[in-house]
C-alpha cells in the first residue's frame, strides 16, 4: 500500500542505470509482508520509479501507517 510521506527526508541513492542522484518522490510503499520501500525516480534517464529497501527505513513503517489513520 502506498503512503504519502511529505515530511521525510532521505539520502538519495544513485540511479543504477546512469549513476545520477535520484529524486525521492516522498512516497513509501509497504508490501503485504510489512516491508517498507521508498520510491525514487531518476531525473536524467527517466526510467520510471524505483522501489528501494533499507534496513534503517524499516523501523519507520509503523509510524507511517499510524500517521495516515
Secondary structure, 3 states (H helix, E strand, C coil): CEEECCCCCCCCCECCCCCCECEEEEEEEECCCCCEEEEEECCCCCCCEEEECCHHHHCCHHHHHHHCC
